[in-house]
């Protein structure tokens, strides 16, 4: 079996975590908070299975915003992860 995981970098991470929980019927799984109460790492679960992870975004590394991270783990134990460039562009 292969697993696909999505990691989302956001500002003020507690608010989006609560929004995603309510919108998608998720529960908070394993998580680690920063000293300021934001999420260093959080795993959101649906029916006990991983749905996505949410982390507090640092300073943008890309001019168009913070990318969404996508990870893939195959049944052979090989993995891949990397940024996707689904970033919203600023309005002109």
Secondary structure, 3 states (H helix, E strand, C coil): CCEEEEEEEECCHHHHHHHHHHHHCCEEEEEEECCCCCEEEEEEEECCEEEEEEEECCCCCCCCCCCEEEEEECCCCCEEEEEECCCCCCCC
